[in-house]
Amino acid sequence: MKFGFIGCGNMGGAVAKAVCRGADPKDVLLANRTPEKSAALAAALGCQCGSNAEVAKDCDFIFLAVKPQMMADMLSGIAPVLEERADSRPFVLVSMAAGLSIAKVRQMAGGSYPTLRMMPNTPVMLGAGMIQYCSEGVSPVLLQTWLDAMAPAGRLDAVPDAAAFAPVETALPEEVVSAYLALDASGSPMSYLFTVEGKGFGGTIQVMCVIGTDGLIRACRTMDVSSETTTLGGQTASERYTGQYTGQDASLSGVSAISGATITSTAYRSCVQTAFEAYELVKEAQK
């Protein structure tokens, strides 16, 4: 499998560095509007560089890492190449553009091609990223191939039924380290994704909380409790603990602490409460 990147800016470059650790760098091809930039990054990573057309022609996974306002022009330039190979050598488009739905990317590309939509953050280059993704038309085998290649980037969480992600612009509590809206096909919010930091027993913990438009928790994910004791505080990463939060409202009345790990449990709960504070601020700003 070959992985190609069109766009080698901060985010594209960060994801390319991660993929070069999850796959053979010789199978990674970089392209950029400024060729010198992709050439320098390719030399540093031990991968190849080329043109947008070469990425579109040769790669199985085509990462679209240009700014949203540049996406239409870029895709129109490679659309003939994609159309020519679509039947004989299928591929997957991987978009990182904020606010562009899968349907919109497909429209720009000129076909209903298998597409992944991801919302990464720059710590992916350190293996500490928190990446939400959704997909349409991607086979389980190809999805697993992508997940394996992306594994060095950090934690990847699927958001079912989402068509796009958009960053939250509202001012939020300082404990909120990232905030996105998951949008449906019509562009309406379907859930709110907040990653929150808190002070645990041994250090900082991170929790991702997904809250639906009805004010109920869709899911909680433990992003980092590496500072906590593995036998006690580390249990906050278990499904047995995090599963308690699913379906809860802001009162969290159905959540119990882990015996012997009260400090970590309290910190986790506080992170979720902060996510609800952020949720209310975003909802208020949307009125």
SULCORDA-V913387 format. One record per residue. N is the residue number from 1. SS is DSSP state (H for helix, E for strand, - for the rest). Layout:
n = <N & N>
ss = <SS & SS>
This chain:
n = <1 & 2 & 3 & 4 & 5 & 6 & 7 & 8 & 9 & 10 & 11 & 12 & 13 & 14 & 15 & 16 & 17 & 18 & 19 & 20 & 21 & 22 & 23 & 24 & 25 & 26 & 27 & 28 & 29 & 30 & 31 & 32 & 33 & 34 & 35 & 36 & 37 & 38 & 39 & 40 & 41 & 42 & 43 & 44 & 45 & 46 & 47 & 48 & 49 & 50 & 51 & 52 & 53 & 54 & 55 & 56 & 57 & 58 & 59 & 60 & 61 & 62 & 63 & 64 & 65 & 66 & 67 & 68 & 69 & 70 & 71 & 72 & 73 & 74 & 75 & 76 & 77 & 78 & 79 & 80 & 81 & 82 & 83 & 84 & 85 & 86 & 87 & 88 & 89 & 90 & 91 & 92 & 93 & 94 & 95 & 96 & 97 & 98 & 99 & 100 & 101 & 102 & 103 & 104 & 105 & 106 & 107 & 108 & 109 & 110 & 111 & 112 & 113 & 114 & 115 & 116 & 117 & 118 & 119 & 120 & 121 & 122 & 123 & 124 & 125 & 126 & 127 & 128 & 129 & 130 & 131 & 132 & 133 & 134 & 135 & 136 & 137 & 138 & 139 & 140 & 141 & 142 & 143 & 144 & 145 & 146 & 147 & 148 & 149 & 150 & 151 & 152 & 153 & 154 & 155 & 156 & 157 & 158 & 159 & 160 & 161 & 162 & 163 & 164 & 165 & 166 & 167 & 168 & 169 & 170 & 171 & 172 & 173 & 174 & 175 & 176 & 177 & 178 & 179 & 180 & 181 & 182 & 183 & 184 & 185 & 186 & 187 & 188 & 189 & 190 & 191 & 192 & 193 & 194 & 195 & 196 & 197 & 198 & 199 & 200 & 201 & 202 & 203 & 204 & 205 & 206 & 207 & 208 & 209 & 210 & 211 & 212 & 213 & 214 & 215 & 216 & 217 & 218 & 219 & 220 & 221 & 222 & 223 & 224 & 225 & 226 & 227 & 228 & 229 & 230 & 231 & 232 & 233 & 234 & 235 & 236 & 237 & 238 & 239 & 240 & 241 & 242 & 243 & 244 & 245 & 246 & 247 & 248 & 249 & 250 & 251 & 252 & 253 & 254 & 255 & 256 & 257 & 258 & 259 & 260 & 261 & 262 & 263 & 264 & 265 & 266 & 267 & 268 & 269 & 270 & 271 & 272 & 273 & 274 & 275 & 276 & 277 & 278 & 279 & 280 & 281 & 282 & 283 & 284 & 285 & 286 & 287>
ss = <- & - & E & E & E & E & - & - & - & H & H & H & H & H & H & H & H & H & H & H & H & H & - & - & H & H & H & E & E & E & E & - & - & - & H & H & H & H & H & H & H & H & H & H & H & - & - & E & E & - & - & H & H & H & H & H & H & H & - & - & E & E & E & E & - & - & - & H & H & H & H & H & H & H & H & H & H & H & H & H & H & H & H & H & H & - & - & - & - & - & - & E & E & E & E & - & - & - & - & - & - & H & H & H & H & H & H & H & H & - & - & - & - & - & E & E & E & E & E & - & - & H & H & H & H & H & - & - & E & E & E & E & E & E & E & E & - & - & - & H & H & H & H & H & H & H & H & H & H & H & H & H & H & E & E & E & E & E & - & - & - & - & - & E & E & E & E & - & - & - & - & - & - & - & - & E & E & E & E & E & E & E & E & - & - & - & - & - & E & E & E & E & E & E & E & E & E & E & E & - & - & - & - & E & E & E & E & E & E & E & E & E & - & - & - & - & E & E & E & E & E & E & E & E & - & - & - & - & - & - & - & - & H & H & H & H & H & - & H & H & H & H & H & H & H & - & - & - & - & - & - & - & - & - & - & - & - & - & - & - & - & H & H & H & H & H & H & H & H & H & H & H & H & H & H & H & H & H & H & H & H & H & H & H & H & H & ->
